[in-house]
Amino acid sequence: MSKLTLNRPVSIGSLALIAMFLLIGVVAPEAAERTFNVIQSEILSRFGWFYILSVTFFLVFVLHLGLSRFGKIKLGPDDSVPDFPFLSWVAMLFAAGMGIGLMFFAVGEPLTHFALPPEAAPFSVAAQREAMTATFVHWGIHAWAIYAVVGLSLGYFSYRYNLPLTIRSGLYPIFKERIEGAIGNLVDIFAIVGTLFGIATSLGFGVLQINSGLHVLVGIPVSIFVQVALIASITAVATLSVVTGLGRGVRRLSELNLILAVSLMIFVLTLGPTSHLMNAFVQNLGIYLDQFLRKSLNIYAYEPRKWINSWTLFYWAWWISWSPFVGMFLARVSRGRTVREFVFAILFIPAGFTFLWMTVFGNSAILIDRTEAQGALSRAVLEDVSVGLFRFFEYLPFSTVTATLAVALIVVFFVTSSDSGALVVDTIAAGGETNTWKGQRIFWCALAGLIAAILLYTGGLAALQAATIAGALPFAIVMILLCWGLYRGMSADLASEKSTRNIPLATPGVGLTWQRRLSRLLSTPTPKEVDGYIYDTVVVALRELADEFMSQGYAARFVADDEEPGVRLIVPAHEIRDFIYGVQHSSRRLPSFTVDTLVQGELLHEARTFFSDGSQGYDVMGMSKAQIIADVLIQFERYQAQVQSPKTSLYVSAPEHR
């Protein structure tokens, strides 16, 4: 694709808001920071209960979807298969969801809670337990439930019913065609702005840590000019990845991420106090599970503490503000997965790795701080979180090697956050189109780096972070609506499946004599014969059907052009996928033991059907014109049963009449 593909109101509106925020951050960064901090503080103080209830609800909701009858539904047609191998998929989930944060807070957060716990005495054994429990809660399945809501909504409505891959699509069962207007535009604008600012803030933190690591390793000074140069250099690498797309660049870098992260964790686990860490891991899990409900709903109503605002509520708002980015990316890479597979993989695989990661680094850091470091490590973290990981490595063997590997890992996380974020923003800005001009993806990737550089240079990152957190409140409401829409849509899907259960399926070969069916099995048509059959029989049948639909008041049409393969009958619908019955020349490899392989070669040529929902078709070669017409009517009857179902009509309109 070589031309711009943009939803202009969304793109222009997003760029205008970004420009306004940047201008405020550049002209008056201190005033902006104060203003947004006041807004953030007021929101967290007044609506903290809403964040706590919302995040708990999201977790219960996605678990219900995964465990209930909805779990068998696929994010795509019923016969779709996953786009990526399981391990590659898991690697991309992990890299997109947490990324730089795991490196930035792996040592910093446990040590901070150890020194400044919410309830226990500082630096006590109880403080150790509180530190790891709080870290597990903040980085556990609550965060992934937030991402899963957005990812499920996007994947379900986009891949199963061909709505655009944008946030607005999840609101279709509620607002119907109005999502194409101002409501949908506002939701997508917010998603783009929140995604870009979230990425920029994360990249800002990431580059601070990279600069600290390079200072420890080779003495490069910690300065704004070095940090801006690092952003420019790493963003350039990210543009190369984003140009190659999901299948190559993002996928390979995500796999490299996982390999580097596992290698670093195993190194620390092996050379550190291994037995102590494994014991701590088991106990951390036990305490986490034991206090799960209490921590999920604890807001310190009877003993107010600023800690809850600074940490738990901050994280819940932060994950919500990141959910358009992560959720969109999860949907992009999860086509063909079942709801049950998606829910349990999203909730437990990355969280399980994160728990082990935080135990290895967090408990090691606490142990070192209590013994060898004599409190020096926690003091360094309280002064500057970005140096905590590298100060930690100084107490381990081969500190130069581990610090170098850590810098490399942060850089790769930087790149994957930037390129996957650019792909997500480009998809939303293009109205759900995923095959866009490469220049667009480069633009959004460069813009994220530019935002990070400008705000880092002007000192506006803190203001941006506060603004992003404040913006999480309205999007939490949007997410509740997404849950409502998802439940209604999936309920309608299962209802339509039940309503069509007694309608006969089109079966290849039905209507042929048994001699003709046997002849088809024992002979292979040539490509010329398949093309001739499609032209002489299928085209005639579909043309006659189109004419009859037109005479009955339906805006049907027969299509045969060079831009798309095959011929097709299309009966348009107002708000959801059209009815399409198409036939195209296709070929597949024959099993080596068939007679056809010995006589005709290795390929079987077929006249294969295809449909608007992307489901797998079947060979109709040899059917008469009357049999083709009957086959089309069977498929249309099934389509009409879905369209006319009272529950399904929540998101499917009747065919368009003239």
DOMAR-777672 format. One line per 2 residues: number of its first residue (from 1); their letters; for each residue y, x, z of C-alpha. Coordinates in steps of 0.05 Angstrom, whole numbers. Each point is the difference from the previous one (the first is absolute). Example, Ala and Ser with C-alpha at 12.3 -4.5 7.8 and 13.67 -1.06 7.14 Angstrom:
! DOMAR-777672
1	AS	-90:246:156; 69:27:-13
END
This chain:
! DOMAR-777672
1	MS	0:0:0; 66:30:-21
3	KL	53:-50:20; 30:-25:65
5	TL	-39:-55:35; 45:-26:55
7	NR	14:-64:38; 76:9:-6
9	PV	23:-43:59; -49:36:46
11	SI	14:70:-26; 76:-8:-2
13	GS	2:-34:68; -43:55:31
15	LA	41:56:-28; 65:-33:23
17	LI	-26:-6:71; -25:71:0
19	AM	67:25:-26; 37:-39:55
21	FL	-44:29:56; 7:70:-28
23	LI	76:-7:-4; 3:-23:72
25	GV	-45:57:22; 41:51:-38
27	VA	70:-25:18; -12:-18:73
29	PE	-68:23:23; 17:0:75
31	AA	30:-70:-2; -59:-25:-41
33	ER	-49:30:49; 35:-33:59
35	TF	3:-67:-35; -72:-1:-21
37	NV	-24:26:67; 36:-59:34
39	IQ	-32:-48:-50; -68:31:11
41	SE	6:-2:76; 22:-73:-1
43	IL	-57:-21:-46; -53:36:40
45	SR	27:-27:66; 7:-72:-23
47	FG	-59:-5:-48; -49:50:28
49	WF	-46:-58:19; 1:-22:-73
51	YI	-23:69:-24; -56:2:52
53	LS	-25:-70:-18; 7:11:-75
55	VT	-39:65:-2; -55:-29:44
57	FF	-3:-61:-45; -6:44:-62
59	LV	-60:35:30; -35:-64:20
61	FV	15:-30:-69; -29:56:-41
63	LH	-61:5:45; -11:-75:-10
65	LG	4:9:-76; -50:57:2
67	LS	-50:-34:45; 4:-70:-28
69	RF	-22:-32:-65; 63:29:-33
71	GK	-31:70:6; -43:-9:-62
73	IK	60:-11:-46; 16:59:-45
75	LG	69:29:-14; -12:-14:-73
77	PD	-49:-42:-42; -67:-14:31
79	DS	-35:51:-45; 53:54:8
81	VP	-20:69:26; 43:49:40
83	DF	47:44:-40; -12:62:43
85	PF	-61:31:34; -5:-15:74
87	LS	19:69:26; 59:6:-48
89	WV	22:-69:22; -4:18:74
91	AM	39:64:-13; 56:-38:-33
93	LF	2:-52:56; 6:56:51
95	AA	53:40:-38; 44:-60:-14
97	GM	-3:-33:69; 18:56:48
99	GI	13:64:-38; 55:44:29
101	GL	1:-39:66; -68:27:20
103	MF	26:71:-6; 67:-14:32
105	FA	-26:-39:61; -71:28:10
107	VG	25:48:54; 69:-29:13
109	EP	-18:-71:21; -56:14:50
111	LT	40:56:33; 62:-44:4
113	HF	-40:-56:34; -32:52:45
115	AL	68:25:22; 34:-69:1
117	PP	-54:-53:10; 19:-74:7
119	EA	-36:-12:67; -36:62:27
121	AP	29:61:33; 21:53:-51
123	FS	-50:56:-15; -54:-35:41
125	VA	-72:-17:-19; 22:-72:-5
127	AQ	55:22:-47; -52:32:-45
129	RE	-38:-65:-5; 64:-40:-13
131	AM	22:51:-52; -63:-6:-42
133	TA	-7:-75:9; 72:-12:-23
135	TF	-11:46:-60; -64:-37:-20
137	VH	35:-67:5; 59:22:-42
139	WG	-43:32:-55; -60:-46:4
141	IH	-22:-64:-33; 64:-39:14
143	AW	37:43:-50; -54:-8:-53
145	AI	-3:-76:12; 74:-2:-20
147	YA	-15:38:-64; -62:-43:-14
149	VV	40:-65:0; 46:24:-56
151	GL	-56:35:-37; -46:-61:1
153	SL	55:-47:-22; 20:43:-59
155	GY	-71:17:-21; -24:-72:6
157	FS	55:-35:-39; 10:56:-51
159	YR	-72:17:-18; -34:-67:9
161	YN	52:-46:-30; 41:47:-43
163	LP	66:-8:37; 47:61:-3
165	LT	-16:57:47; 62:-12:42
167	IR	12:-24:71; 26:-67:-24
169	SG	-68:-19:-28; -28:-10:70
171	LY	51:-55:11; -22:-41:-60
173	PI	-42:-52:38; 62:-16:42
175	FK	58:4:-49; -38:-7:-66
177	ER	44:13:-61; 61:13:44
179	IE	-27:71:12; 27:16:-69
181	GA	71:-13:24; 45:25:55
183	IG	-54:-5:55; -48:46:-37
185	NL	56:48:-21; 24:8:71
187	VD	-70:14:27; -12:53:-54
189	IF	69:32:10; -14:7:74
191	AI	-69:29:-15; 30:53:-47
193	VG	57:19:47; -46:2:61
195	TL	-51:42:-38; 50:51:-26
197	FG	35:7:67; -66:4:37
199	IA	-24:55:-47; 67:36:4
201	TS	-2:-1:76; -72:25:1
203	LG	16:54:-50; 59:21:43
205	FG	-45:8:61; -52:36:-43
207	VL	49:51:-27; 26:13:70
209	QI	-71:18:21; -12:42:-63
211	NS	64:39:15; -22:11:72
213	GL	-67:25:-24; 29:48:-50
215	HV	47:25:54; -59:15:45
217	LV	-40:31:-56; 49:42:-40
219	GI	66:-7:36; 34:-46:-50
221	PV	61:-27:36; 2:-73:22
223	SI	60:-26:-39; 21:-61:-41
225	FV	3:41:-63; -72:23:6
227	QV	-21:-72:14; 36:-28:-61
229	AL	-31:55:-43; -69:-18:28
231	IA	11:-74:-16; 20:18:-72
233	SI	-59:46:-10; -53:-46:29
235	TA	28:-62:-35; -7:37:-66
237	VA	-74:9:15; -5:-73:18
239	TL	28:-21:-67; -57:37:-35
241	SV	-49:-39:42; 33:-67:-10
243	VT	1:10:-76; -75:9:-1
245	GL	-10:-66:37; -50:-24:51
247	GR	-63:21:-35; 17:74:-3
249	GV	61:24:38; 2:-45:62
251	RR	-76:-5:6; -11:76:-4
253	LS	57:16:48; -26:-52:49
255	EL	-69:32:-3; 32:69:11
257	NL	38:-30:60; -64:-24:32
259	IL	-36:67:-11; 58:40:29
261	AV	8:-47:59; -74:0:17
263	SL	-2:76:-6; 59:9:47
265	MI	-28:-49:50; -69:32:-1
267	FV	32:69:11; 37:-24:62
269	LT	-61:-38:25; -46:60:-10
271	LG	44:55:29; 30:-44:54
273	PT	-35:-31:61; -51:-38:-42
275	SH	-40:-33:56; 63:-21:36
277	LM	29:-30:-63; -63:-40:-17
279	NA	-3:-25:72; 73:-19:-4
281	FV	-11:-35:-67; -54:-44:29
283	QN	42:-16:62; 63:-12:-41
285	LG	-39:-51:-42; -26:-33:63
287	IY	68:-7:32; 30:-25:-66
289	LD	-53:-54:-6; 4:-18:74
291	QF	76:-9:-1; 4:-27:-71
293	LR	23:-71:16; 46:23:56
295	KS	34:52:-44; 4:-48:-59
297	LN	41:-50:39; 34:44:52
299	IY	76:-2:-5; 17:18:73
301	AY	32:-67:13; -5:7:76
303	EP	16:74:4; 48:12:-58
305	RK	-5:70:-30; 39:32:-56
307	WI	-65:35:-19; -27:-63:-34
309	NS	61:-3:-46; 0:74:-15
311	WT	-74:3:-17; -43:-62:-9
313	LF	53:-47:-28; 29:57:-40
315	YW	-69:13:-32; -14:-74:-13
317	AW	67:-7:-35; -11:65:-37
319	WI	-68:-20:-26; 27:-68:-22
321	SW	57:34:-38; -51:45:-34
323	SP	-49:-56:-17; 29:-16:-70
325	FV	-13:72:-20; -68:9:31
327	GM	-23:-71:-14; 18:6:-74
329	FL	-35:66:-5; -63:-27:34
331	AR	-1:-57:-49; 8:47:-59
333	VS	-61:40:19; -44:-57:27
335	RG	-13:-43:-61; -73:-23:-1
337	RT	-11:6:75; -20:-61:41
339	VR	46:-26:54; -52:20:52
341	EF	-7:70:-28; 76:7:-4
343	VF	13:-24:71; -52:42:36
345	AI	13:62:-41; 76:-6:10
347	LF	-5:-15:74; -53:48:24
349	IP	-10:60:-47; 71:29:1
351	AG	10:-20:72; -66:33:21
353	FT	21:65:-33; 69:-6:31
355	FL	-31:-9:70; -41:63:-8
357	WM	60:38:-29; 46:-21:58
359	TV	-53:19:51; -12:69:-30
361	FG	73:18:-4; 28:-42:58
363	NS	-52:16:53; -1:73:-21
365	AI	76:4:6; -1:-34:69
367	LI	-55:47:24; 38:61:-25
369	DR	65:-25:31; -34:-9:68
371	TE	-33:69:-1; 21:57:-44
373	AQ	69:-25:-20; 20:-21:70
375	GA	43:-57:-27; 34:40:-55
377	LS	-32:-40:-56; 23:-68:26
379	RA	70:28:11; 2:24:-72
381	VL	-22:-69:-25; 52:-36:42
383	ED	53:45:-31; -24:-6:-72
385	VS	-61:-39:-21; -3:33:-69
387	VG	-19:68:31; -54:-28:46
389	LF	-58:10:-49; 17:72:-15
391	RF	13:18:73; -69:-30:14
393	FE	-33:45:-52; 29:62:34
395	YL	-50:-12:57; -60:-1:-48
397	PF	-34:56:-38; 23:14:-71
399	ST	66:-35:13; 30:25:-66
401	VT	-58:-29:-40; 2:-67:35
403	AT	76:-5:-5; -4:16:-74
405	LA	-53:-53:-11; 43:-50:39
407	VA	61:14:-43; -43:-9:-63
409	LI	-27:-66:28; 70:-26:16
411	VV	22:18:-71; -58:-37:-31
413	FF	14:-60:46; 72:5:-23
415	VT	-22:-3:-73; -49:-57:9
417	SS	51:-41:39; 52:12:-53
419	DS	-43:-13:-61; -38:-60:27
421	GA	66:-30:24; 31:10:-69
423	LV	-59:-36:-32; 8:-58:48
425	VD	75:-6:-10; -8:5:-75
427	TI	-51:-57:1; 45:-46:40
429	AA	62:18:-42; -39:-14:-64
431	GG	-20:-70:23; -72:20:15
433	ET	-12:41:-63; -42:61:15
435	NT	-1:33:-69; 74:20:-4
437	WK	39:54:-33; -9:67:35
439	GQ	75:10:4; 5:-59:47
441	RI	-51:29:48; 36:68:-2
443	FW	66:-36:15; -25:-35:63
445	CA	-35:63:24; 63:41:-9
447	LA	42:-54:33; -43:2:63
449	GL	11:76:4; 74:-8:-13
451	IA	8:-51:55; -36:45:49
453	AI	42:60:-20; 67:-37:5
455	LL	-15:-31:67; -28:65:28
457	YT	62:37:-23; 48:-52:30
459	GG	-39:-10:64; -14:-73:-18
461	LA	-75:0:9; 5:-28:71
463	AL	45:-57:-26; -49:-13:-56
465	QA	-58:-2:47; 36:-50:45
467	AT	19:-43:-60; -72:0:-25
469	IA	-25:-23:69; 51:-55:3
471	GA	-21:-23:-69; -72:-9:24
473	LP	18:-65:35; 11:-43:-62
475	FA	-60:32:-35; -44:-18:60
477	IV	18:-73:-16; -18:12:-74
479	MI	-67:29:22; -15:-63:40
481	LL	14:-40:-63; -46:47:-38
483	CW	-56:-16:50; 12:-74:-10
485	GL	0:7:-76; -63:43:2
487	YR	-38:-50:43; 20:-59:-45
489	GM	-17:39:-63; -68:23:24
491	SA	-17:-70:27; 17:-28:-68
493	DL	-42:54:-34; -62:-18:41
495	AS	14:-74:-11; 3:10:-75
497	EK	-65:39:2; -33:-58:35
499	ST	28:-50:-49; -27:38:-60
501	RN	-68:15:30; -34:-59:-36
503	IP	32:13:-67; -48:37:-46
505	LA	14:72:-17; 2:21:-72
507	TP	-65:36:-13; -6:48:-59
509	GV	-50:-25:-51; -4:-72:26
511	GL	-8:-47:-60; -36:51:-43
513	TW	-73:-10:-19; -48:46:36
515	QR	-16:35:-65; 74:15:-11
517	RL	9:25:72; -60:46:-8
519	SR	28:25:-66; 65:18:36
521	LL	-37:39:53; -40:40:-51
523	ST	55:17:-50; 68:32:4
525	PT	57:-25:-44; 43:50:-36
527	PK	74:6:13; 14:-33:-67
529	EV	-45:-59:18; 36:-9:67
531	DG	68:1:-32; -24:-49:-54
533	YI	-28:-47:53; 65:0:39
535	YD	41:-13:-63; -46:-53:-31
537	TV	-22:-38:62; 40:14:63
539	VV	68:-2:-34; -15:-66:-33
541	AL	-24:-30:66; 60:23:40
543	RE	49:-23:-54; -31:-69:0
545	LA	3:-2:76; 73:21:0
547	DE	18:-55:-49; -37:-52:42
549	FM	35:24:64; 67:-6:-35
551	SQ	-16:-71:-23; -16:-17:73
553	GY	68:24:23; -17:70:24
555	AA	41:60:-23; -63:38:-22
557	RF	0:55:-51; -49:45:-36
559	VA	18:74:1; -27:57:-42
561	DD	44:61:-8; -5:75:-3
563	EE	35:13:67; -58:-25:42
565	PG	-74:2:-15; -39:-63:-18
567	VR	18:-72:-15; 17:-50:52
569	LI	16:-73:16; 57:-6:50
571	VP	20:-63:38; 62:18:40
573	AH	13:-20:73; 67:-3:34
575	EI	-7:43:62; -66:36:-1
577	RD	-49:32:-48; -10:-35:-67
579	FI	-67:-23:-24; -26:52:-49
581	YG	-65:1:-37; -4:63:-43
583	VQ	-53:36:-40; 3:73:-20
585	HS	-45:51:-33; -29:45:54
587	SR	-56:50:5; -43:26:57
589	RL	-54:53:6; -71:-24:-5
591	PS	-56:20:48; -40:56:-30
593	FT	-66:-38:4; 21:-58:-46
595	VD	-25:-8:-71; 73:-4:-23
597	TL	13:71:23; -56:26:-44
599	VQ	21:-39:-61; 76:-11:1
601	GE	27:54:47; 29:0:70
603	LL	54:-54:-4; -6:-76:2
605	HE	57:-36:-34; 19:-68:28
607	AR	49:-58:-8; 19:-2:73
609	TF	43:-52:35; 58:15:47
611	FS	43:-44:45; 68:0:34
613	DG	-27:16:69; -31:65:-24
615	SQ	-71:-21:15; -57:31:-40
617	GY	-17:-37:-64; -65:-8:-39
619	DV	-26:7:-71; 7:-63:-44
621	MG	-26:33:-64; -43:-50:-38
623	MS	29:-64:29; 20:-52:-50
625	KA	71:-28:-5; -21:-62:40
627	QI	-32:43:53; 63:43:6
629	IA	41:-63:9; -47:-26:53
631	DV	3:67:36; 77:-2:0
633	LI	-1:-71:28; -47:21:57
635	QF	48:56:19; 60:-47:-6
637	ER	-34:-51:44; -8:53:54
639	YQ	73:20:-8; 23:-72:5
641	AQ	-41:-11:63; 40:55:33
643	VQ	66:-24:-28; -10:-72:22
645	SP	-29:16:69; 49:-28:52
647	KT	-5:64:41; 3:47:-59
649	SL	63:-34:-26; 37:38:53
651	YV	4:57:-49; -25:-25:-67
653	SA	38:-48:-45; -28:-46:-53
655	PE	0:26:-72; 67:-3:-34
657	HR	10:-64:-41; 43:-5:-61
END
